[in-house]
Amino acid sequence: MRLSVSPTRMELLRLKKRILLAQRGHRLLKDKQDELIRRFMPLVKETVALRKEIEEGLKKAFQSFVIVRMLMPPEFIEEALMWPGERITLEVSFRYIVGVKVPKYEIRKEGDIHNYGLATTSSELDIALKAYSDLLPSLVRLASLEKTLELLAIEIERTRRRVNALEYIFIPNLEETIKYIAMKLSEMERADLTRLMKIKEIVRAH
């Protein structure tokens, strides 16, 4: 769609500068989009693999806990788990991937999960709790990856819309307008030339 502008030489020069900037911006955004996708795909593979690993780990941990419930009375389990022996601190930092600020979650553990008496507990409880505790860093890593993927996907979509807007709307509109102004200026030059020739003929006739 042609822009609504005056067909003047100044406007033509201005639009030519705009289209050069738009084409440069389009190239930069396209490069950014390609780099975002290039960085996005390995993270997807890592996330899928980690999720599968965690699901397997949770399955084994749950099976261990089922055995605990079979071997220990509920009140003994409740008493053993009443006071947490391990203190978990979540640390959040940030990094940039192609200009996108993404979080990195890490945990710091203090204490011991096995802070209960051994006389009334089964060794299976130790195994079950250790299985869950060992999975925690992977769960935090998975949360970090999934949040990163979400933010990158949003930026990829935003960049794609801007690339498409430049490529299919803004630049074609500028090109059409430049072509229109050039045609109008050419018509005006021909009209001026025709008028000059007629004036010369009138002058010669007199």
Phi and psi restraints in degrees (value plus and minus 20) as a CYANA .aco file:
   2 ARG   PHI     -92.2   -52.2
   2 ARG   PSI     120.8   160.8
   3 LEU   PHI     -96.7   -56.7
   3 LEU   PSI     131.4   171.4
   4 SER   PHI    -108.5   -68.5
   4 SER   PSI      72.2   112.2
   5 VAL   PHI    -157.0  -117.0
   5 VAL   PSI     143.7   183.7
   6 SER   PHI     -99.4   -59.4
   6 SER   PSI     115.2   155.2
   7 PRO   PHI     -99.4   -59.4
   7 PRO   PSI      53.7    93.7
   8 THR   PHI    -140.0  -100.0
   8 THR   PSI     143.7   183.7
   9 ARG   PHI     -85.2   -45.2
   9 ARG   PSI     -58.6   -18.6
  10 MET   PHI     -80.9   -40.9
  10 MET   PSI     -62.6   -22.6
  11 GLU   PHI     -86.5   -46.5
  11 GLU   PSI     -57.3   -17.3
  12 LEU   PHI     -83.1   -43.1
  12 LEU   PSI     -64.9   -24.9
  13 LEU   PHI     -83.4   -43.4
  13 LEU   PSI     -61.3   -21.3
  14 ARG   PHI     -83.1   -43.1
  14 ARG   PSI     -63.2   -23.2
  15 LEU   PHI     -88.6   -48.6
  15 LEU   PSI     -54.5   -14.5
  16 LYS   PHI     -85.5   -45.5
  16 LYS   PSI     -57.5   -17.5
  17 LYS   PHI     -86.3   -46.3
  17 LYS   PSI     -60.5   -20.5
  18 ARG   PHI     -83.3   -43.3
  18 ARG   PSI     -60.7   -20.7
  19 ILE   PHI     -90.6   -50.6
  19 ILE   PSI     -52.7   -12.7
  20 LEU   PHI     -84.7   -44.7
  20 LEU   PSI     -62.8   -22.8
  21 LEU   PHI     -84.7   -44.7
  21 LEU   PSI     -61.0   -21.0
  22 ALA   PHI     -85.2   -45.2
  22 ALA   PSI     -60.8   -20.8
  23 GLN   PHI     -86.7   -46.7
  23 GLN   PSI     -59.4   -19.4
  24 ARG   PHI     -85.9   -45.9
  24 ARG   PSI     -64.1   -24.1
  25 GLY   PHI     -81.1   -41.1
  25 GLY   PSI     -58.2   -18.2
  26 HIS   PHI     -83.2   -43.2
  26 HIS   PSI     -64.0   -24.0
  27 ARG   PHI     -82.8   -42.8
  27 ARG   PSI     -63.5   -23.5
  28 LEU   PHI     -84.1   -44.1
  28 LEU   PSI     -63.8   -23.8
  29 LEU   PHI     -86.4   -46.4
  29 LEU   PSI     -58.0   -18.0
  30 LYS   PHI     -84.3   -44.3
  30 LYS   PSI     -62.1   -22.1
  31 ASP   PHI     -82.9   -42.9
  31 ASP   PSI     -61.3   -21.3
  32 LYS   PHI     -83.0   -43.0
  32 LYS   PSI     -64.1   -24.1
  33 GLN   PHI     -80.9   -40.9
  33 GLN   PSI     -65.0   -25.0
  34 ASP   PHI     -82.8   -42.8
  34 ASP   PSI     -61.1   -21.1
  35 GLU   PHI     -88.6   -48.6
  35 GLU   PSI     -58.8   -18.8
  36 LEU   PHI     -80.5   -40.5
  36 LEU   PSI     -64.5   -24.5
  37 ILE   PHI     -86.0   -46.0
  37 ILE   PSI     -59.3   -19.3
  38 ARG   PHI     -82.4   -42.4
  38 ARG   PSI     -58.1   -18.1
  39 ARG   PHI     -99.7   -59.7
  39 ARG   PSI     -45.3    -5.3
  40 PHE   PHI     -92.3   -52.3
  40 PHE   PSI     -64.3   -24.3
  41 MET   PHI     -82.2   -42.2
  41 MET   PSI     -65.4   -25.4
  42 PRO   PHI     -81.9   -41.9
  42 PRO   PSI     -53.9   -13.9
  43 LEU   PHI     -86.5   -46.5
  43 LEU   PSI     -55.6   -15.6
  44 VAL   PHI     -82.4   -42.4
  44 VAL   PSI     -66.9   -26.9
  45 LYS   PHI     -81.6   -41.6
  45 LYS   PSI     -63.0   -23.0
  46 GLU   PHI     -83.5   -43.5
  46 GLU   PSI     -61.1   -21.1
  47 THR   PHI     -84.5   -44.5
  47 THR   PSI     -64.3   -24.3
  48 VAL   PHI     -81.8   -41.8
  48 VAL   PSI     -65.1   -25.1
  49 ALA   PHI     -84.6   -44.6
  49 ALA   PSI     -62.3   -22.3
  50 LEU   PHI     -87.0   -47.0
  50 LEU   PSI     -60.0   -20.0
  51 ARG   PHI     -81.6   -41.6
  51 ARG   PSI     -62.5   -22.5
  52 LYS   PHI     -82.9   -42.9
  52 LYS   PSI     -62.7   -22.7
  53 GLU   PHI     -83.1   -43.1
  53 GLU   PSI     -61.7   -21.7
  54 ILE   PHI     -86.9   -46.9
  54 ILE   PSI     -61.5   -21.5
  55 GLU   PHI     -80.6   -40.6
  55 GLU   PSI     -60.0   -20.0
  56 GLU   PHI     -85.6   -45.6
  56 GLU   PSI     -61.7   -21.7
  57 GLY   PHI     -85.0   -45.0
  57 GLY   PSI     -61.3   -21.3
  58 LEU   PHI     -85.4   -45.4
  58 LEU   PSI     -56.3   -16.3
  59 LYS   PHI     -82.8   -42.8
  59 LYS   PSI     -64.5   -24.5
  60 LYS   PHI     -87.7   -47.7
  60 LYS   PSI     -60.3   -20.3
  61 ALA   PHI     -84.3   -44.3
  61 ALA   PSI     -60.4   -20.4
  62 PHE   PHI     -85.4   -45.4
  62 PHE   PSI     -60.1   -20.1
  63 GLN   PHI     -82.2   -42.2
  63 GLN   PSI     -59.5   -19.5
  64 SER   PHI     -82.9   -42.9
  64 SER   PSI     -59.7   -19.7
  65 PHE   PHI     -90.5   -50.5
  65 PHE   PSI     -51.7   -11.7
  66 VAL   PHI     -81.9   -41.9
  66 VAL   PSI     -61.6   -21.6
  67 ILE   PHI     -83.1   -43.1
  67 ILE   PSI     -60.2   -20.2
  68 VAL   PHI     -78.1   -38.1
  68 VAL   PSI     -64.5   -24.5
  69 ARG   PHI     -86.4   -46.4
  69 ARG   PSI     -47.1    -7.1
  70 MET   PHI     -96.9   -56.9
  70 MET   PSI     -51.9   -11.9
  71 LEU   PHI    -112.0   -72.0
  71 LEU   PSI     -45.2    -5.2
  72 MET   PHI    -139.6   -99.6
  72 MET   PSI     123.0   163.0
  73 PRO   PHI     -84.5   -44.5
  73 PRO   PSI     128.1   168.1
  74 PRO   PHI     -75.8   -35.8
  74 PRO   PSI     -58.1   -18.1
  75 GLU   PHI     -87.9   -47.9
  75 GLU   PSI     -50.1   -10.1
  76 PHE   PHI     -91.0   -51.0
  76 PHE   PSI     -60.0   -20.0
  77 ILE   PHI     -83.8   -43.8
  77 ILE   PSI     -64.8   -24.8
  78 GLU   PHI     -82.8   -42.8
  78 GLU   PSI     -60.3   -20.3
  79 GLU   PHI     -86.7   -46.7
  79 GLU   PSI     -59.5   -19.5
  80 ALA   PHI     -87.7   -47.7
  80 ALA   PSI     -52.5   -12.5
  81 LEU   PHI    -118.9   -78.9
  81 LEU   PSI     -15.3    24.7
  82 MET   PHI     -84.5   -44.5
  82 MET   PSI     -62.4   -22.4
  83 TRP   PHI    -132.7   -92.7
  83 TRP   PSI      95.9   135.9
  84 PRO   PHI     -87.9   -47.9
  84 PRO   PSI     112.6   152.6
  85 GLY   PHI    -115.8   -75.8
  85 GLY   PSI     -34.1     5.9
  86 GLU   PHI    -131.5   -91.5
  86 GLU   PSI     112.3   152.3
  87 ARG   PHI    -123.5   -83.5
  87 ARG   PSI     107.5   147.5
  88 ILE   PHI    -132.5   -92.5
  88 ILE   PSI     108.4   148.4
  89 THR   PHI    -136.6   -96.6
  89 THR   PSI     106.5   146.5
  90 LEU   PHI    -114.9   -74.9
  90 LEU   PSI     106.6   146.6
  91 GLU   PHI    -132.5   -92.5
  91 GLU   PSI     111.9   151.9
  92 VAL   PHI    -137.1   -97.1
  92 VAL   PSI     105.5   145.5
  93 SER   PHI    -147.1  -107.1
  93 SER   PSI     152.1   192.1
  94 PHE   PHI    -151.7  -111.7
  94 PHE   PSI     131.5   171.5
  95 ARG   PHI    -161.6  -121.6
  95 ARG   PSI     150.6   190.6
  96 TYR   PHI    -136.8   -96.8
  96 TYR   PSI     112.5   152.5
  97 ILE   PHI    -139.5   -99.5
  97 ILE   PSI      88.8   128.8
  98 VAL   PHI      30.9    70.9
  98 VAL   PSI      25.3    65.3
  99 GLY   PHI      62.8   102.8
  99 GLY   PSI     -20.6    19.4
 100 VAL   PHI    -118.7   -78.7
 100 VAL   PSI     103.5   143.5
 101 LYS   PHI     -99.7   -59.7
 101 LYS   PSI      96.9   136.9
 102 VAL   PHI    -143.7  -103.7
 102 VAL   PSI     129.5   169.5
 103 PRO   PHI    -106.5   -66.5
 103 PRO   PSI     136.1   176.1
 104 LYS   PHI    -150.4  -110.4
 104 LYS   PSI      98.9   138.9
 105 TYR   PHI    -121.2   -81.2
 105 TYR   PSI     116.3   156.3
 106 GLU   PHI    -160.0  -120.0
 106 GLU   PSI     132.2   172.2
 107 ILE   PHI    -139.6   -99.6
 107 ILE   PSI     131.5   171.5
 108 ARG   PHI    -143.6  -103.6
 108 ARG   PSI     107.5   147.5
 109 LYS   PHI    -124.4   -84.4
 109 LYS   PSI     121.6   161.6
 110 GLU   PHI    -157.8  -117.8
 110 GLU   PSI     123.2   163.2
 111 GLY   PHI      72.7   112.7
 111 GLY   PSI    -186.4  -146.4
 112 ASP   PHI    -154.6  -114.6
 112 ASP   PSI     111.5   151.5
 113 ILE   PHI     -89.1   -49.1
 113 ILE   PSI     -44.5    -4.5
 114 HIS   PHI    -111.1   -71.1
 114 HIS   PSI      51.9    91.9
 115 ASN   PHI    -129.2   -89.2
 115 ASN   PSI       8.7    48.7
 116 TYR   PHI    -136.4   -96.4
 116 TYR   PSI     145.8   185.8
 117 GLY   PHI     -91.0   -51.0
 117 GLY   PSI     126.6   166.6
 118 LEU   PHI    -107.0   -67.0
 118 LEU   PSI     -36.1     3.9
 119 ALA   PHI     -86.8   -46.8
 119 ALA   PSI     -56.2   -16.2
 120 THR   PHI    -127.6   -87.6
 120 THR   PSI      -9.6    30.4
 121 THR   PHI    -141.2  -101.2
 121 THR   PSI     139.0   179.0
 122 SER   PHI    -119.2   -79.2
 122 SER   PSI     133.6   173.6
 123 SER   PHI     -83.8   -43.8
 123 SER   PSI     -43.1    -3.1
 124 GLU   PHI     -84.9   -44.9
 124 GLU   PSI     -49.5    -9.5
 125 LEU   PHI     -86.0   -46.0
 125 LEU   PSI     -60.4   -20.4
 126 ASP   PHI     -78.4   -38.4
 126 ASP   PSI     -65.7   -25.7
 127 ILE   PHI     -83.8   -43.8
 127 ILE   PSI     -63.9   -23.9
 128 ALA   PHI     -85.2   -45.2
 128 ALA   PSI     -66.2   -26.2
 129 LEU   PHI     -85.5   -45.5
 129 LEU   PSI     -59.4   -19.4
 130 LYS   PHI     -84.8   -44.8
 130 LYS   PSI     -57.9   -17.9
 131 ALA   PHI     -82.1   -42.1
 131 ALA   PSI     -64.8   -24.8
 132 TYR   PHI     -86.3   -46.3
 132 TYR   PSI     -61.3   -21.3
 133 SER   PHI     -84.5   -44.5
 133 SER   PSI     -60.3   -20.3
 134 ASP   PHI     -86.9   -46.9
 134 ASP   PSI     -46.7    -6.7
 135 LEU   PHI     -99.6   -59.6
 135 LEU   PSI     -39.8     0.2
 136 LEU   PHI     -77.8   -37.8
 136 LEU   PSI     -67.0   -27.0
 137 PRO   PHI     -79.1   -39.1
 137 PRO   PSI     -57.0   -17.0
 138 SER   PHI     -88.3   -48.3
 138 SER   PSI     -57.3   -17.3
 139 LEU   PHI     -84.6   -44.6
 139 LEU   PSI     -61.0   -21.0
 140 VAL   PHI     -86.2   -46.2
 140 VAL   PSI     -61.1   -21.1
 141 ARG   PHI     -81.7   -41.7
 141 ARG   PSI     -60.6   -20.6
 142 LEU   PHI     -83.8   -43.8
 142 LEU   PSI     -61.8   -21.8
 143 ALA   PHI     -81.5   -41.5
 143 ALA   PSI     -60.2   -20.2
 144 SER   PHI     -84.3   -44.3
 144 SER   PSI     -64.1   -24.1
 145 LEU   PHI     -84.2   -44.2
 145 LEU   PSI     -64.7   -24.7
 146 GLU   PHI     -86.8   -46.8
 146 GLU   PSI     -57.6   -17.6
 147 LYS   PHI     -86.8   -46.8
 147 LYS   PSI     -59.2   -19.2
 148 THR   PHI     -81.9   -41.9
 148 THR   PSI     -65.3   -25.3
 149 LEU   PHI     -82.2   -42.2
 149 LEU   PSI     -60.2   -20.2
 150 GLU   PHI     -81.1   -41.1
 150 GLU   PSI     -66.7   -26.7
 151 LEU   PHI     -87.3   -47.3
 151 LEU   PSI     -59.6   -19.6
 152 LEU   PHI     -86.7   -46.7
 152 LEU   PSI     -59.3   -19.3
 153 ALA   PHI     -83.3   -43.3
 153 ALA   PSI     -60.0   -20.0
 154 ILE   PHI     -82.3   -42.3
 154 ILE   PSI     -63.9   -23.9
 155 GLU   PHI     -89.0   -49.0
 155 GLU   PSI     -57.7   -17.7
 156 ILE   PHI     -81.7   -41.7
 156 ILE   PSI     -65.4   -25.4
 157 GLU   PHI     -85.3   -45.3
 157 GLU   PSI     -62.5   -22.5
 158 ARG   PHI     -82.0   -42.0
 158 ARG   PSI     -64.4   -24.4
 159 THR   PHI     -86.5   -46.5
 159 THR   PSI     -60.1   -20.1
 160 ARG   PHI     -80.8   -40.8
 160 ARG   PSI     -61.8   -21.8
 161 ARG   PHI     -83.2   -43.2
 161 ARG   PSI     -60.5   -20.5
 162 ARG   PHI     -88.0   -48.0
 162 ARG   PSI     -60.5   -20.5
 163 VAL   PHI     -81.5   -41.5
 163 VAL   PSI     -66.2   -26.2
 164 ASN   PHI     -85.6   -45.6
 164 ASN   PSI     -58.9   -18.9
 165 ALA   PHI     -82.4   -42.4
 165 ALA   PSI     -62.5   -22.5
 166 LEU   PHI     -87.8   -47.8
 166 LEU   PSI     -64.4   -24.4
 167 GLU   PHI     -91.9   -51.9
 167 GLU   PSI     -59.2   -19.2
 168 TYR   PHI    -127.2   -87.2
 168 TYR   PSI     -31.9     8.1
 169 ILE   PHI    -144.2  -104.2
 169 ILE   PSI     -83.5   -43.5
 170 PHE   PHI     -85.9   -45.9
 170 PHE   PSI     -72.1   -32.1
 171 ILE   PHI     -84.5   -44.5
 171 ILE   PSI     -66.2   -26.2
 172 PRO   PHI     -78.9   -38.9
 172 PRO   PSI     -57.7   -17.7
 173 ASN   PHI     -83.4   -43.4
 173 ASN   PSI     -62.6   -22.6
 174 LEU   PHI     -83.5   -43.5
 174 LEU   PSI     -63.9   -23.9
 175 GLU   PHI     -81.4   -41.4
 175 GLU   PSI     -62.7   -22.7
 176 GLU   PHI     -85.0   -45.0
 176 GLU   PSI     -61.0   -21.0
 177 THR   PHI     -86.8   -46.8
 177 THR   PSI     -62.8   -22.8
 178 ILE   PHI     -81.1   -41.1
 178 ILE   PSI     -63.2   -23.2
 179 LYS   PHI     -82.8   -42.8
 179 LYS   PSI     -60.6   -20.6
 180 TYR   PHI     -84.3   -44.3
 180 TYR   PSI     -66.3   -26.3
 181 ILE   PHI     -84.7   -44.7
 181 ILE   PSI     -62.1   -22.1
 182 ALA   PHI     -80.9   -40.9
 182 ALA   PSI     -60.4   -20.4
 183 MET   PHI     -86.0   -46.0
 183 MET   PSI     -63.2   -23.2
 184 LYS   PHI     -83.8   -43.8
 184 LYS   PSI     -63.0   -23.0
 185 LEU   PHI     -83.7   -43.7
 185 LEU   PSI     -58.8   -18.8
 186 SER   PHI     -84.2   -44.2
 186 SER   PSI     -62.1   -22.1
 187 GLU   PHI     -82.8   -42.8
 187 GLU   PSI     -62.1   -22.1
 188 MET   PHI     -84.6   -44.6
 188 MET   PSI     -58.5   -18.5
 189 GLU   PHI     -84.8   -44.8
 189 GLU   PSI     -61.9   -21.9
 190 ARG   PHI     -85.2   -45.2
 190 ARG   PSI     -59.4   -19.4
 191 ALA   PHI     -85.3   -45.3
 191 ALA   PSI     -60.9   -20.9
 192 ASP   PHI     -83.8   -43.8
 192 ASP   PSI     -61.0   -21.0
 193 LEU   PHI     -85.0   -45.0
 193 LEU   PSI     -60.9   -20.9
 194 THR   PHI     -82.9   -42.9
 194 THR   PSI     -62.5   -22.5
 195 ARG   PHI     -83.6   -43.6
 195 ARG   PSI     -60.9   -20.9
 196 LEU   PHI     -82.3   -42.3
 196 LEU   PSI     -61.4   -21.4
 197 MET   PHI     -84.8   -44.8
 197 MET   PSI     -59.2   -19.2
 198 LYS   PHI     -86.7   -46.7
 198 LYS   PSI     -58.7   -18.7
 199 ILE   PHI     -83.6   -43.6
 199 ILE   PSI     -61.7   -21.7
 200 LYS   PHI     -82.5   -42.5
 200 LYS   PSI     -60.8   -20.8
 201 GLU   PHI     -83.9   -43.9
 201 GLU   PSI     -60.8   -20.8
 202 ILE   PHI     -84.3   -44.3
 202 ILE   PSI     -63.0   -23.0
 203 VAL   PHI     -82.1   -42.1
 203 VAL   PSI     -64.1   -24.1
 204 ARG   PHI     -84.3   -44.3
 204 ARG   PSI     -56.8   -16.8
 205 ALA   PHI     -87.0   -47.0
 205 ALA   PSI     -43.7    -3.7
